[in-house]
Amino acid sequence: MTGGNDEFAVGETHGILARPGVQVRCSSQGMGWTSLYASAQREPPFQGVFAARPDTLIVLHLNGPAGVTRKLGDTEARRLIAPGALFILPGGADVGIQLEHPLESLHIYVRKAVLDRVAAEMDASAAELVPRLGVRDPLIEQLALSVREHMERRESQSARQIDYVAQLMAARLLRKHSAQTEQASAPPPRRVEDAIRRVIEHMESNLAEPLGVQRLERISGLGSRRFSSEFKRVTGMSPHRYLMALRVERAKRMLQHREPIAEIALACGFSHQEHLTNVFRRFTSVTPGAYRREAAA
């Protein structure tokens, strides 16, 4: 099963790969794949609006966390997306995207014809895919990584295997990321998303304050049993790790100026400079001082 006899080429994508500074590690261009297009790359921060494409885009974040804002119509959403989490954009919609941090990513476009045929076989022709921002799906992640392996090997016989992978991806999208799925899993999703957004907004507005899990649970209104698991399901990170990532990102911005590192630590909610240094190194592999020197170079 394929999307036709023509290779799925880079010219059929949104054009993100053509933006200045994008370093493409490998792609499926020239491999004869007709069911999907794939590329692995390093993306610098950017902001842009992209015209609708008919095919569904899946972006797997390979490092991070990275801040991403997505605008669809009048709706805007922002997430700090963890490594291994996904950005899913169904075909047919113009989209605005702002990427706040450098990102190693894997882009996969599943051709609309493949989705339509799989939907017909599943008796799910009326299923409408929904956009996702920072969700985890272990099956799609593993399928995407297998696509990358095929790209890196550049085996001439890979097209048939990729057709099968594209079908598996299409079936997973229809089963787990469609409006029908959301309705079947019923009303909590919207309420939970709103609750987690409230918590994230509170974190961002109060980074310098102590933000214990009990305080965040109260703001969410989800209760202590649900809060941490739902937060990790939505963001891909525990509340504590997400909070530390936000504090590190604020510290990065402040380190580009001349404030003493000890003052930056307190302004970002760390108990002292050593605390900032330990957490900063864990997230970035460098110390705040080294990061400041690199930024000034």
C-alpha positions as CSV (number, residue, x, y, z in Angstrom):
1,M,0.0,0.0,0.0
2,T,1.5,3.3,-1.0
3,G,0.4,6.9,-1.7
4,G,1.0,6.4,-5.5
5,N,4.0,5.7,-7.7
6,D,5.8,9.0,-7.2
7,E,8.4,9.4,-4.6
8,F,7.3,11.6,-1.6
9,A,9.7,14.5,-2.1
10,V,10.8,17.3,0.2
11,G,9.0,19.8,-2.0
12,E,5.7,18.3,-0.7
13,T,6.5,19.2,2.9
14,H,5.9,22.5,4.8
15,G,9.3,23.9,3.9
16,I,10.7,23.9,7.4
17,L,13.8,22.2,6.2
18,A,14.6,25.0,3.9
19,R,14.7,27.6,6.7
20,P,18.1,29.2,7.4
21,G,20.4,27.3,9.8
22,V,18.6,23.9,9.5
23,Q,21.2,21.1,9.4
24,V,19.7,18.0,7.8
25,R,21.5,14.9,9.0
26,C,19.8,12.5,6.7
27,S,16.5,12.3,4.7
28,S,14.5,9.9,2.5
29,Q,15.0,12.1,-0.5
30,G,16.1,9.9,-3.4
31,M,15.2,6.6,-1.8
32,G,12.0,6.1,-3.7
33,W,9.7,6.1,-0.7
34,T,6.1,6.9,-1.7
35,S,4.2,6.4,1.5
36,L,6.1,8.8,3.7
37,Y,8.8,11.4,3.7
38,A,11.3,11.5,6.6
39,S,14.3,13.6,7.7
40,A,16.5,14.0,10.7
41,Q,17.9,17.4,11.4
42,R,19.1,20.1,13.9
43,E,16.7,23.0,13.9
44,P,17.7,26.5,15.2
45,P,15.1,28.5,17.0
46,F,12.6,30.0,14.6
47,Q,9.1,31.5,14.2
48,G,7.0,31.1,11.1
49,V,3.6,30.4,9.6
50,F,3.2,27.5,7.2
51,A,0.5,26.8,4.6
52,A,-1.5,23.6,5.0
53,R,-0.3,20.4,3.5
54,P,-2.6,17.4,2.9
55,D,-0.3,14.9,4.7
56,T,0.1,14.5,8.4
57,L,3.3,15.6,10.0
58,I,4.8,13.8,13.1
59,V,7.8,15.5,14.8
60,L,9.7,13.4,17.3
61,H,11.9,15.5,19.7
62,L,15.3,13.8,20.1
63,N,16.7,16.2,22.7
64,G,15.4,18.9,24.9
65,P,13.3,20.0,26.6
66,A,12.4,22.6,24.0
67,G,9.7,25.2,24.2
68,V,7.2,25.1,21.3
69,T,4.2,27.4,20.6
70,R,1.7,26.2,18.1
71,K,-1.1,28.4,16.6
72,L,-4.0,26.8,14.8
73,G,-6.7,29.2,13.8
74,D,-7.6,31.2,16.9
75,T,-6.2,28.6,19.3
76,E,-2.6,29.0,20.6
77,A,-0.9,26.5,22.9
78,R,2.6,26.3,24.3
79,R,4.5,23.3,25.8
80,L,8.0,22.6,27.0
81,I,8.4,19.3,25.1
82,A,10.6,16.6,26.5
83,P,12.9,14.2,24.5
84,G,10.8,11.4,23.1
85,A,7.6,13.4,23.0
86,L,5.7,14.2,19.8
87,F,4.3,17.1,17.8
88,I,1.5,15.8,15.6
89,L,-0.1,18.1,12.9
90,P,-2.9,16.6,10.9
91,G,-3.1,17.5,7.2
92,G,-5.3,20.4,6.0
93,A,-4.5,23.1,8.4
94,D,-2.3,26.3,8.3
95,V,-0.1,26.4,11.3
96,G,2.0,28.9,13.2
97,I,5.1,27.5,15.0
98,Q,7.6,29.1,17.3
99,L,10.6,26.9,18.4
100,E,12.3,28.5,21.3
101,H,15.4,26.3,21.6
102,P,17.8,24.4,19.3
103,L,16.3,21.0,18.6
104,E,17.4,17.7,17.2
105,S,14.3,16.3,15.6
106,L,12.9,13.6,13.3
107,H,10.2,14.7,10.9
108,I,7.9,12.1,9.3
109,Y,5.1,12.9,6.9
110,V,2.5,10.2,6.4
111,R,0.8,10.5,3.0
112,K,-2.9,11.3,3.1
113,A,-3.7,8.5,0.7
114,V,-2.2,6.0,3.1
115,L,-4.3,7.3,6.0
116,D,-7.4,7.2,3.9
117,R,-6.9,3.6,2.8
118,V,-6.1,2.4,6.3
119,A,-9.1,4.3,7.7
120,A,-11.3,2.6,5.1
121,E,-9.9,-0.8,6.1
122,M,-10.5,0.0,9.8
123,D,-14.1,1.2,9.1
124,A,-12.9,4.6,10.4
125,S,-13.4,6.8,7.4
126,A,-15.1,9.4,9.4
127,A,-12.2,9.6,12.0
128,E,-10.6,13.0,12.1
129,L,-7.0,13.3,13.5
130,V,-6.5,15.8,16.3
131,P,-3.3,17.9,16.7
132,R,-1.0,17.0,19.5
133,L,1.7,19.0,21.3
134,G,4.2,17.2,23.5
135,V,2.5,13.9,23.9
136,R,4.1,10.5,24.3
137,D,3.3,7.5,22.1
138,P,5.8,4.7,22.6
139,L,4.7,2.9,19.4
140,I,5.0,5.9,17.1
141,E,8.3,6.7,18.7
142,Q,9.7,3.3,17.9
143,L,8.3,3.3,14.4
144,A,9.9,6.7,13.8
145,L,13.2,5.5,15.1
146,S,13.0,2.5,12.7
147,V,12.4,4.9,9.8
148,R,15.6,6.8,10.8
149,E,17.6,3.6,10.8
150,H,16.4,2.8,7.2
151,M,17.4,6.4,6.2
152,E,20.8,6.0,7.7
153,R,21.4,2.7,6.0
154,R,20.0,3.9,2.6
155,E,19.1,0.4,1.5
156,S,17.6,0.2,-1.9
157,Q,15.1,-2.4,-0.9
158,S,13.7,-0.4,2.0
159,A,10.7,1.1,0.2
160,R,8.5,-2.0,0.8
161,Q,9.3,-2.1,4.5
162,I,8.6,1.6,4.8
163,D,5.2,1.1,3.2
164,Y,4.4,-1.3,6.0
165,V,5.7,1.1,8.6
166,A,3.6,3.9,7.1
167,Q,0.5,1.6,7.5
168,L,1.3,0.9,11.1
169,M,1.7,4.6,11.8
170,A,-1.6,5.4,10.1
171,A,-3.4,2.8,12.1
172,R,-1.9,4.1,15.3
173,L,-2.8,7.7,14.5
174,L,-6.4,6.7,13.8
175,R,-6.7,4.6,16.9
176,K,-5.0,6.9,19.4
177,H,-5.0,10.4,18.0
178,S,-8.5,10.9,16.4
179,A,-11.5,12.8,17.6
180,Q,-13.3,9.5,17.9
181,T,-10.7,8.3,20.4
182,E,-11.1,11.5,22.5
183,Q,-14.8,11.1,22.6
184,A,-14.6,7.5,23.6
185,S,-12.2,8.3,26.4
186,A,-14.6,11.0,27.6
187,P,-14.9,14.1,29.3
188,P,-11.8,14.4,31.4
189,P,-9.2,15.1,28.6
190,R,-10.3,18.7,28.1
191,R,-10.5,19.3,31.8
192,V,-7.2,17.7,32.5
193,E,-5.5,19.8,29.7
194,D,-6.9,22.9,31.3
195,A,-5.7,21.9,34.7
196,I,-2.2,21.2,33.6
197,R,-2.1,24.5,31.6
198,R,-3.1,26.4,34.8
199,V,-0.3,24.7,36.7
200,I,2.3,25.5,34.0
201,E,1.2,29.1,33.8
202,H,1.5,29.3,37.6
203,M,5.0,27.8,37.5
204,E,6.1,30.3,34.8
205,S,4.7,33.3,36.8
206,N,6.2,32.2,40.1
207,L,9.6,30.6,39.4
208,A,11.4,32.5,42.1
209,E,9.1,31.1,44.8
210,P,9.1,27.6,46.5
211,L,6.7,25.5,44.4
212,G,6.0,22.3,46.2
213,V,3.9,19.5,44.7
214,Q,1.1,20.1,47.2
215,R,0.7,23.7,46.1
216,L,0.7,22.6,42.4
217,E,-1.9,19.9,43.2
218,R,-4.2,22.4,44.7
219,I,-3.9,24.7,41.7
220,S,-4.7,21.8,39.3
221,G,-7.8,20.7,41.2
222,L,-7.1,17.1,40.2
223,G,-6.3,15.7,43.6
224,S,-3.0,14.2,44.8
225,R,-3.6,10.7,43.3
226,R,-4.1,12.0,39.8
227,F,-2.0,15.1,39.5
228,S,1.5,13.8,39.0
229,S,0.5,11.0,36.6
230,E,-1.7,13.3,34.5
231,F,1.0,16.0,34.4
232,K,3.6,13.5,33.1
233,R,1.1,12.1,30.6
234,V,0.4,15.6,29.2
235,T,4.0,17.0,29.3
236,G,6.2,13.9,29.2
237,M,7.9,15.0,32.4
238,S,7.3,14.9,36.1
239,P,6.1,18.2,37.7
240,H,9.5,18.6,39.4
241,R,11.5,18.0,36.3
242,Y,9.3,20.3,34.3
243,L,9.8,23.0,36.9
244,M,13.5,22.6,36.9
245,A,13.6,22.8,33.1
246,L,11.6,26.1,33.3
247,R,14.1,27.5,35.8
248,V,17.1,26.5,33.7
249,E,15.6,28.2,30.7
250,R,15.1,31.4,32.6
251,A,18.7,31.1,33.9
252,K,19.9,30.7,30.3
253,R,18.2,34.0,29.4
254,M,19.6,35.8,32.4
255,L,23.1,34.5,31.9
256,Q,23.3,36.4,28.6
257,H,23.5,39.6,30.8
258,R,25.8,40.6,33.6
259,E,23.9,39.7,36.7
260,P,26.0,37.7,39.2
261,I,25.3,34.0,39.0
262,A,24.4,33.9,42.7
263,E,21.6,36.4,42.1
264,I,20.4,34.6,39.0
265,A,20.1,31.4,41.1
266,L,17.8,33.1,43.6
267,A,15.8,34.9,40.9
268,C,15.1,31.5,39.2
269,G,14.1,29.7,42.4
270,F,17.2,27.8,43.2
271,S,18.3,27.8,46.9
272,H,21.8,28.9,46.1
273,Q,24.4,29.1,43.4
274,E,25.6,25.5,43.8
275,H,22.1,24.3,43.5
276,L,21.7,26.2,40.2
277,T,25.1,24.8,39.0
278,N,24.2,21.2,39.7
279,V,20.8,21.4,38.0
280,F,22.1,23.4,35.1
281,R,24.8,20.9,34.4
282,R,22.3,18.0,34.6
283,F,20.2,19.7,31.9
284,T,22.9,21.2,29.6
285,S,26.1,19.3,30.4
286,V,27.9,22.6,31.1
287,T,28.1,25.0,34.1
288,P,26.3,28.4,34.2
289,G,29.7,30.1,33.9
290,A,30.7,28.0,30.9
291,Y,27.3,28.7,29.3
292,R,27.8,32.4,29.8
293,R,31.2,32.4,28.2
294,E,29.9,30.4,25.2
295,A,27.0,32.8,24.7
296,A,29.3,35.7,24.8
297,A,31.8,34.2,22.3
